[in-house]
Amino acid sequence: MTFSSSGDQPSYAPDGEVVELCSELIRFDTTNYGNGKSNGERGAAEYVAAKLDEVGIASTIYESEPGRASLVAHWEGEDQDADPLLVHGHLDVVPADPKDWKVDPFAGEIFDGCVWGRGAVDMKDFDAMVLSVVRARQRAGKKPRRPVRLVFTADEEAGGLYGAQWLIKNHPDTIADCTEGIGEVGGFSVTLKDDQRLYLIETAEKGMNWMRLKARGTAGHGSMVNNDNAVTNLVEAVTRIGNHDWPLRLTPTVREFLKTLEDVLGTELDPEDMTETLAKLGSFSRMFGATLRNTANPTMLNAGYKVNVIPGDAEAHVDGRFLPGYEDEFFATIDELLGDKVQRETVIEDIALETGFDGRLVETMKACLAAEDPLSRTAPLLMSGGTDAKSWSRLGVRCFGFVPLQLPPDLDFMGMFHGIDERVPTASLEFGSRVLDRFFDEA
């Protein structure tokens, strides 16, 4: 909280609570283990509901299963006839093993200028930023320009079956009147040279297909010759998939990103040779490199029950991601690589998304970033992963990733996602809150 010159009355501060809120949200262990197994989001949802209720905003909590809670609230705007803006964040987090961390991942500790813990960047930082701004504006009587639909979901980290997907199937009316939305992952800065920061606003996402591979073979004694070994059949197919060199495919979003990058760096970039380009992008290069092609990464193997028994079947799991417009190519390639001894079945799948880097909302995001960071430049981002935006798009919502964070040049931000020692700078949280405050005036 900041104070007025008189020293006794608090002044308007959209960033005043954000660090505390982020820390408190992290203390709710909302671990999502996948396959329906979760610690549950109910406690965090009730916390958000209480924070909104304190400033006069009512909310509704929906449970898809006991404990799997999502929250929806309506924030009135100055122009009540305008289409509501969807502002969404998720409350669940991926697992964290405390023995790998410097701190307890669910303690929400604040030190070295950062808030530490699971969810600090994915994505309780944005949840806290939104709450801080909404609460400050409500107390000051500052309505947003248009109505805002606040949605905090369960289960995003496992595809949204118990969260966003469940909401649009069972309560589509909660979102159906929204035409545009913001959420994770974009809006963060990448420092390219000196103090030149490029803020990446997500306009596209790869589609996903998490698949189970099944191989059948002839069971038998481990000492015998066996030319129909299920493990061998499976591993050969998994190796072909894991080693496949997917061709370069430049989507409209990536082409525009590269055009902006050329302008900022003052040099021409060869799309066919991205080695030097990726080197200039620091830790962001891992994500950007995955936006240039389809990917399929083997992640799990399961076979056998005794060392001297050849099993009759074997299974593997593969995390497949395809670029917008290249879904058919992806599946045709996967089927060719599998061969005739291995079959695939879908575990979880979702669509790819892509929208233009244009329109009033995009211009508002650019302007608000520039007001807080005059050296900022913006570019569209194709995200290698996925978000709840895939679900909202099914109801016609045009979604963007906009979690504005001005980051230190040496912070491995992309390594924080699902990594150990996840943390977000307190100054970045405060910066983002100020940007969002401006954004709600104009969006």
N, C-alpha and C positions, 0 to 999 in steps of 0.2 A: 504494500500500500504506500502511495506517495501522499504528501501533505501540502496544503496550501501555504502561502507565505505567512499567514497569521499563526501557523504552527498548531492550531487547535481543531481545525476542521479538515477531514479527509477530502481530497480532490478526486475527480473522476479518473480511474486507473483501470483500463481494460486488461492490463497485464498484472494487476496487483495480487491476484490469488493463484496464478497459473502454476507456479512452482509447487506450492503446497497441495493444490488439487492433484497434480500429476503424481506426487509422492504418495498421497492417500489412495489414489486409484490403484497404484502398483501393489499396495498392501493387500488388496483383494486377490487371492490366488485363484485366478479364473483359467487355470490350465486346461487346454483342450487336447486330449490325447488322440483324437480321431476315432472313427468307427463308432460314434455315439458315446464314447467314454469321455467324461469331462468332470471337472470339479464344480462346474456350473457357474453361470453368470448372475444369478439372482441377487447376491449381496451387492455386487457392483451396480446393478440396475437400480436397486433400492437406494443406494447412495446417490446416484445421479438424480433420481426422482426427488429425493429430499432436498438436494441443492437447488433444483428448479422450483420446487414448492416454496422454498424460503423467499423467493423473489416473485411469487405469484404466477408461476407457469405450471399448469396442471399437466400430468402425463399419464399414460396408460402402459402398464407392463403386461406383455403377452408371453405365455409360456408354451412352447411347442412340446416339451416334456418337462417333468418336474425338475426345477432348477435351471432349465435352459431358457433364460429370460432375455427378451428384447424390449426396449422402451421406445415409445413414440410420443412426441409432444408437439404442440402447435404454438408457435411464437408469432403473435400478431404484428403486422407491418403497418406502415403509414398508408400504403396503397392496398387496401384489402381486396380490391378487384383484380390485382395482379396474380399471376400464377405463382404458387408457393415454390420457394427454392428448397430443395432437399439438401440437408447437411447431415452426413452420416459418418459414424465411426463404429468400430466393433469393440466389444468388451472382453473377448476371450484372448488368450495368448497361447503360444506354443510352449511345450515343456522346457524346464530349465533344471539342470542337475547342479545343486549347490556346491558340490565338491570341485566343480570346474571354474567357479566364479571367485572373484576377489571379495565379494560381498554376498550377503543373503539376497538372492534374486527377488524376494518378495518383501523386503524390508523398506524399500523406497528411500534408501539413504541419499543424503545430499552432501556431497563433498567434491573438492577439486573443481568447483564451478559447474557440476553436473548433477542431474537426478539419475540415480542408478537403479536398475532392476528390469525384470522381464516385462516388456510392454512399453518401455521408455520411448522407443521409436516406433513400435508396432503394436497398438497405436494409441496408447493411453496419453501420449503427448498431445495429440489432436483433440481427444476427448476433453482433456484439461483446458486446452486453449479455448475451445468452444464454450465450455462452462464458465470460464473466467470472463470472457467477453459478454456472454449473454447476461450473466449476473450483474456485471458492472453497468451495462446499458439499462437493464430493467430498473436498477436502483436509481439511475439518473433520469429515467423516463425517456430514454432514447430508443425509439422503435427502429427496426430495420426498415429499409425502403419498401420492401415487399414482404409478404408473409414467409415464414421459414418453418419447414417441417424438420424437427430434430429427431433423428433416429439413431439409437445405440443398439447394435445387434449382438446376438449370440452366434457362435459357430462359424465365423468367417474363416478361421484358420483350417477348417475341414470342409470347405466348399459351401457352407451356408445352408445345409439341409435342415438344420434346426433353428436357423436364423432368418436371413434375408429371403431364401427360397421359400421357407415356410410362410413368411409374412405375405409374399406376393400371391401365394396359392390360397391362403386362408383369410387374409385381411387386405386384399388389394386396394380397398378404399383408403387405407392409411397413406398410400403413396400416389395413387392414380392421378391426382390433380396436379402433381409436380411435373414440370417440363424440363428442368435443369437441376443438376446436383453437383456437390463437391464432396470429396472424401480423400482417402489415401490414394496414391503414394507420393505424388508429385509436389512441387512447390519448394523443394529444398535447393540449396545453392551448391554449385561446383565451382571452385576457384581455378581459373585457367591460367592466369598470369597476373602478377602484381595484385591489385585489388579488384580485378575484373571478375565479377561473379555472374555465372549463368544459372538462372533459375529454371528448372525443368517442370513444366506443367503437363501432367499426364493427359493425353488425348486418345491413347490406344492401349490395348492389352492383348497379349497372346491368349489363345484359347488353350484349354487343358484337357487331357485325357489321361487319367491315372488308370493303368491297365494291369490286369493279372494275366500272366502267361502260364499256360498249362502244357506240360509235356507228358505223354503216356509212353510207357515202354514195357519190356518184358521183365518181370521180377525174377530174381534168382539168387543163387549162392554167389557170394563175393569172390570165390576162387575160380569161378567158371568163365569161359569166354562168353561175352555177351555183346552182340552187335546191335542191340536195340535197348540201350541203356537210357532211361528217362533223364537222368542227371546230365549225361553227355549231350543228349539232344537239346535239353534246355540251355545248358551253358554255352553251347555253340551258337544258338540263336541270340542269347543275351550278349555274347561277345560281339556278334555282328552289329547288333543295335548300338551297343556302347561305343564301338569304334567307328561308326559310320560318320563320314564327313559330309554333313548336310550342305547343300549349295547356298551361296549368298543370295538373299532375296531382300531388296530394298523397298519397303512400303512407303507410301506418301509421307507418313509421319517421320520416318527415319531420314528421308531425303530432305525434308525441311529442317530437321535438326542439323544435318550435316552442312546445309547451306548457311545456317546461322553460325555454326562452329567455324566455318571457313572465314566468315566476316570478322568474327571476334579474334581469331588467331592471325588473320591477315595472310593466309596461305591457302593454296588449293589442296584439296584432299582427294585422294584416289579411292573411290568406293571399293575397288577390287583389291586394294592392299591397305588394310586397316591397321596393320601392326603399329605404325608410327602414330596414327590417330589415337588408338587405344592407350598408348603410352602417355599421351597428354591428358588423359581423363582421370588418372589416379585410380582410387578405389571404385569409382563409378564405372570403370571399364568392364568390370565383371558383368554388371547388369546390361550395359550397352552392347557388349559382345554377343549376348544372348538374344538381342533384338534384331540381329542381322540374318538369322536363319532359324528354322525349326530345330527343336532339340528333343532328345529322348534319352533319359538317364536311368539305367537300372539302379534300383534302390534297395530291394529286398530279395532274398533267396530262401527257399525252404524245401528240404527233401530228406528222405531217409529217416531211419529210426535205430539202426544198428550197423556197425562198421562192416560186418561180413554179410550184409543183406543188400542186394541191389534192389532199390525200391521200384515199384511199378509206376510211380508218378512223381513229378517234381513241379514246383511253382516258383515264379518270380514276379516281382512288381516293377513296373517302369513308370516314371514320371514323364509324360509326353506333353510338349507345348508346341502349338503351331501358330504361325503368324496370321494376321487377318488376310483372308484371301487365299491361303495356302493349306487349308484343311484337307482337301482331296489329295493333294500331293503328299501330305504327311502320312495319311493312312495307307495310300498305295505303296509308299516306300516301306512302312513298317511291315506290311503283309509280305512284301518281297523278301525282306530281311529275315522274317520268321521261318520261312521255308514250310515244308509240308508236314513236319513232325511236331509243331508247336502251334497251339491255338491261343487267341487272345480274347479276353472279355473285359468290358469296361467296368471299373469300380466307381469312379466319379468322372463326369465330363462337364464341360461348360464352354460357352461360345467365345470367340475372339471379338474384340470391339475396336472400332476406329471412327473418330469424328474429326472434323476440320479444326484447325487452330485459328478460329475466327469467331466473330460475333461479339455482342455487347459484354457477355460474361468474361470472355477472354481478355478483352480490352480493359475491363475493370480490374482483373487480376494483375495485368501488366502495370497499370497505373498505380495500384496500391503498393506493389513491390517497389516501384520507382520512387514513390513518396517516402518510403522508409529507407531505401538504399539507392541513392542517385546513380551509383555505378552499375546497377543491375541491368542485365539483358535476360530475355526470356526465350525459350525454345520448347517445342512440343516433345513429349516423351512417350515412347512405346514401352510399356512395362513388361518385363519378362514373366512376371507372375500374374496373379489375378486378384480381384477384389469383389466386394458386394456390388460394384457397379454393373457387373454382368446380370445380376438379378433385376436391378432397377431398370435396366435398359429394356427388359422384356415388357415393361409397362410404358415405354416410350420416353423415358427420362434420358436426356443427353448429359452424360457424366464426365467430370474432370477430376483428376487427382490434384488437390491443392491443399497441402499442409505446409504453409510458408515457414521455412526455417533458414536463417542465415547461419551457415556453419563455418567453423574454423577450417582453414585449408588443410590442416594435417589430421583431421578427424576421419577415421575409416568408417564413414557413415553407413555405407552399404554392408560392411561387415557386421554392423549392429543388428541387422535383420536376422532373427532366429539364431544369432551368435551368442557367445559368452560375453559377460561384462557389458551388456547393453546399457547405454546411457545417452542422455540428451543434455546439451549445455543449457543452463538456466537462462543465459542471455538469448539463446535461440528460441526458447519458449516465450520469452517476453517479446522478442521481435515478432514472432508469429501472431501473438495476441494483438499487437498493435496493427499489423497488416489486416487481420480479420475484422478488427473494429472498423477500419476504413472501408473494407469490402462490404460490410453489411449496410453502410450508408448508400452505396452505389449499385450494388448487384441487382 
